[in-house]
Amino acid sequence: MKVGCSSNFVEAVLLCLILFPIGILADMPLRFRKDGTFKILQVADMHYATGKNTTCEDVFPSQEPYCSDLNTTAFLERTILAENPDLIVFTGDNIYGLDCPDPKKSLSDAFAPAIASNIPWAVIMGNHDDESTLSRKDVMKYTVTLKNTLSKFNPENAGYIEGFGNYNLEVGGAEGSKFENKSVLNLYFLDSGNFADCCTDRDFPLPGPPEIHRYVTGYDWVKNSQQFWLLQTSKRLQQEYMADAEALKLKVAAPALAFLHIPPPEFNSSMLSKKVGVQQESVSSPSVNSGLFTSLASAKDVKALIVGHDHLNDYCAELFGLQLCYGGGFGYHAYGLAGWARRARVVVVNLDKTENGWGPVQSIKTRKRLDDANFTAIDDELLWDLEYV
C-alpha cells in the first residue's frame, strides 16, 4: 500500500504557500486598517434606564411625548452606521442606576447597538453606573461577559489596584507593514470612581488629621495604585516599541490616549490654551488633586485625556502639551440643554505613509458628531502630529 500525498496535492499546497505566504502575525484584536487609519467613537453619559418608558431630560416640550431612551439608542445606531469606527469607547454613566430596577438588562440594552454592530467596544464606569442593585465590582464583572467587548475587569498580575475596569488595549500597525506586530497606539482606561466616601482605606494620603477627612466630599479620583500601574504599563510598552528603534528609524515611542469619566482639576486650569468647543458649565472635578495629570504628563506617551461627566462641555484644550477633551453629553435621559444637540466625539488616528508602506502614527485628529437634523460634524482639529515632535 502506497503511503503519502499525491503529487498533485503537494503541488497545490506549494502553489498556495507561494501565492499566499503565511506570516507570523501578532494576535491583536485591534489593528489599523489597510488605509492607515484607526477610528474611535467616544460615547459619553448615555444615562440609559429602562427603554421606551424612560423620559428625556432637557428637551423642548414638543419633544417630550415621544422622547425616551430609544432616542439614545437611535443616535448610537445612526452614529455607528455613519462613522463605522474600529472601536467604540463608552466613558461612563452608561446607565443611570437609580432608574434601573434590573441593571443587567439596562446595561445589555444600552450596549445593544455596539453588540449588534460586531465592532469591538470598551467600557469604563462613571459615578451613576453602580447606583442600582449591582455593586461597582459586579457592574464591571457583568459588562466584561457581553459579546464583542474588549473591556477588562482589571489588569492581570497587577497586584493591588483600586477600582474596577482599569486596563489597557494595544492597537497593531497595518497588516503587511513593518509595524504589524507592534502596538503603534496604546489605549489606557481608568476607573475614576464615584463619590468620595470619607476616604478610609485609600492609598492616597489625605492632608491633615484623620478626623477632618469626613469633610472631603464630592467626586472620587484616580488613586496612586492606578497611576503606578499606568506608569509601569506605559514604561513597558515604550521599551517594547523602541526595542528596534534604530532599524525602524523611530524618533519617539508610540502615542497613547487615556480615557476616564470624571475630569481631574486641570480641566479647569487658567492655563488652558487652544480651546476648541464650548464650556457651558463648571468643571465637576474631585476636590482632591491626586496628581493624575502629572502622572500622565510624565508618562510622555499620552497625547490626550478624554473624559465625560460634564454634559454641557465639549471642548478640547491643551495644557503643557497634553490635550484635555470632553465628549459632550450623548444620552437623552441625561441632563442637557434644549436646542443644544446631543453629541459624540470621534477620534481618527493616521499612520505615516512611507516609501515602504505604512509606518508609525503620524497624527491624531478629532471632531464631534451631532444628533441634529443634518447629523452635523463639527470642530475638526489636530490633537497631535509626529511632525511637530
Secondary structure, 3 states (H helix, E strand, C coil): CCCCCCHHHHHHHHHHHHHCCCCCCCCCCCECCCCCEEEEEEECCCCECCCCCCECCCCCCCCHHHCEHHHHHHHHHHHHHHHCCCEEEEECCCECHHHCCCHHHHHHHHHHHHHHHCCCEEEECCCCCCCCCCCHHHHHHHHCCCCCECCCCCCCCCCCCCCCCCEEEEEECCCCCCCCCCEEEEEEECCCCCECCCCCCCCCCCCCCHHHHHHCCCECCCCHHHHHHHHHHHHHHHHHHHHHHHHHCCCCCCCEEEECCCCCHHHHCCCCEEEECCECCCCCCCCCCCCHHHHHHHHCCEEEEEECCCCCECCEEEECCEEEEECCCCCCCCCCECCECCEEEEEEEEEEEECCEEEEEEEEEEEEEECCCCCCEEEEEEEEEHHHC
